Amino acid sequence: MCTITLEFNQNNPLARRKLAALLATGLFVQKEMTVIEPTPEEVEAHREMREALLNHSRQTMSKIIARYL
């Protein structure tokens, strides 16, 4: 058994019909997804990584931009 994740535009009637046809075959079942909230440590680690990447981007791009000014 495996899990397949599908992402589609729910406003698209053709996509909804195709999904309904897939489920109607009985070969696939739809199960509810559970959302796991990140821990405070994971949130802090993500924030630190984002800040580090932004700092690196600023330093790198400032050299490139200065070359063209």
C-alpha positions in Angstrom: 0.0 0.0 0.0 1.2 3.5 -0.8 0.0 7.0 -0.4 -0.5 9.3 -3.4 -0.9 13.0 -2.9 -2.8 14.9 -5.5 -3.0 18.7 -5.8 -5.5 20.2 -8.2 -7.6 23.3 -8.7 -10.9 22.6 -6.9 -12.6 25.2 -9.0 -11.9 23.3 -12.2 -14.9 21.1 -13.1 -12.8 18.8 -15.3 -10.3 18.1 -12.4 -13.2 17.3 -10.1 -14.7 14.9 -12.6 -11.4 13.2 -13.2 -10.9 12.8 -9.4 -14.4 11.4 -9.0 -13.8 8.9 -11.8 -10.6 7.8 -10.1 -12.4 7.3 -6.8 -15.3 5.6 -8.5 -13.1 2.8 -9.8 -12.7 1.5 -6.3 -8.9 1.2 -6.8 -8.3 4.3 -4.7 -9.7 5.6 -1.5 -9.6 9.1 -0.1 -8.3 9.6 3.4 -8.3 12.6 5.5 -5.0 14.4 6.0 -3.8 15.3 9.4 -1.9 18.5 9.8 1.0 18.4 12.1 1.8 21.7 13.7 5.5 22.5 14.0 7.1 22.6 17.4 8.4 25.9 18.7 12.0 24.6 18.1 11.2 23.9 14.5 9.6 27.3 14.0 12.7 29.0 15.6 15.1 26.9 13.4 13.1 27.8 10.3 13.3 31.5 11.3 17.0 31.3 11.8 17.6 29.6 8.5 15.4 32.1 6.7 17.4 35.0 8.3 20.7 33.4 7.4 19.6 32.9 3.7 18.3 36.5 3.5 21.6 37.9 4.9 23.6 35.8 2.4 21.4 37.0 -0.4 21.8 40.6 0.6 25.6 40.3 0.7 25.8 38.5 -2.6 23.4 40.8 -4.4 24.9 44.0 -3.1 28.2 43.1 -4.9 26.4 42.3 -8.1 24.3 45.5 -7.9 27.3 47.7 -7.1 29.1 46.4 -10.2 26.4 47.8 -12.4 25.9 51.2 -10.6 
